[in-house]
Amino acid sequence: MINAATSVYALIGYPVEHSLSPAFWNAAFLKSEINAVYVALPILPKDINTALSGLKVSGIKGINITRPHKESAANFCDILHEAAQDTGIVNTIKFSESSSEGWNTDAAGFFNILNKRSLKVSKALVIGNGASSKSVIWALKKYGIKNILQIARKFTIEDEKSNIEEKKTRKLSWNLKNFTNSIEESDIIINTTPLGWREEDDIPGFSNSLNSSKVFVDLNYSDKSKLLSAARNSCKLALDGRELLYEQGIEAFKILTNFAPPAEVIMNRIFD
């Protein structure tokens, strides 16, 4: 029962209505006998700095952050830990009276996906160049994958500069030829874009370029996704975004509560 001593945690993003986070966090609190509640808050991009300041002074213990606020969250934090400092991306913030500490549990979570399955891959294709792509690329490099291709609709000047300086990540334009060639070359393909949430979403030449030697990981988990459907029919392994939601959720629970996460409860809620 919620009372005056109940701690509050939240997910912020826009949109957040689809998120499974409140269900598994609240189930985990109940199992762990923690007097806390977890809510989802839709925050418009124009309001993010005001929202973060308000959340810090409101007494909320900690938050998770989803698109499109992960870079703004990193800029807000006083302290950045591990992958958050390397990537400039934060999806978990722990508040105290004196500071806001930020972590990138997406990066740690994606590394865990690779590591737990001992995936043998030498070349990766990352689709998209948003905040999630930076987390995925960090994890791929930590896992030891030296050859990384990245396709996006548009790269920034900073992206193009890093394309020259960072030879391990080769940036490619969004077109059929590049998709066909890069999927053919790659052992693992990761979709970090929102493509797949809508039933009509697709990627040029995607389904025709897959085969049984490929691994596909989508950070989305819509059951309407054409991409996931094609990958499940063709690839040796196809994982949806619930895998990352679980792995980053385990990491975030430990950080924000200082309790061991009830992994089975969290898994059951996410994969139910």
C-alpha positions, 0 to 999 in steps of 0.5 A: 500500500502506498503511504507517506514513506513510499519511495518514488521511481520513474521512467521519463521519455516521449512517448512512454505509453508502450513501456513494460517498465512500470509492470516489472519494476512494481512487481520487483518492488513487491517481491523484494518487499521494498516500499516503492512505486514506479511510474511512467512520465511523458516528457516533451523534449522542450521540457526535459531540463525543467523536468529533470530539475523538478524530479531531482528536488521532488524527492524522487529516488531515481529515474530511467530515461528513454528516447529522446532524452538520453543525451540531455540526461547525460548533460544534466548529471553531476557524475557519469559512471563507466559507459555513460562517460564514454558515450555521453548517454545516460538512461539511469539517474540516481538522485541525492541531495548533493548530486545526480549520478548517471549510468548507461545501463543500455550499454552494459545490458547489450554487452551482457546479451552478447557475453551470456550467449558467447556469440561468435561474431567478427563484423557487426551492422548497426542501423541508426545513429541515435543515442541507443546506437552509441550504447550498442557500439560501445558494447560491441567494442568492449566485446571485442568486435573490431569491424563495425558498420553503421547505416543512418538516414543522416549523419551529423558533422560530428559523426562524419568527423569520427568516421575519419578518426574512428576507423573501427566504425564505418558510416554508410548512407541509407540506401538499398545497395549499402543495406544489401552489402552490409547485411551480407558482410555482417554476422550480427545486425542491430536495429537501434531505430524506432522502425518496427513499432508501426506495421508498415515499417520496413528497411530496403532489401532487409528480408531478402538479405538475411540468411541462417548464418545471421544474428538479428537484435532489435531494440524494439519489441512490437509484435507488429514488426516486419523486421522481427518477423523476417529475422525470425524466419531467416536468421539463426537467432533473432532477439527483440527489445525485451532482451535489452529491457531485461538486462538493463533493468537488472542493472538499473535495479541494483544501482537505484535500490541497492538490492539484488534484483528478483531476476525471475520476477522481472523476466516473467513480467517482461516476457509474459 
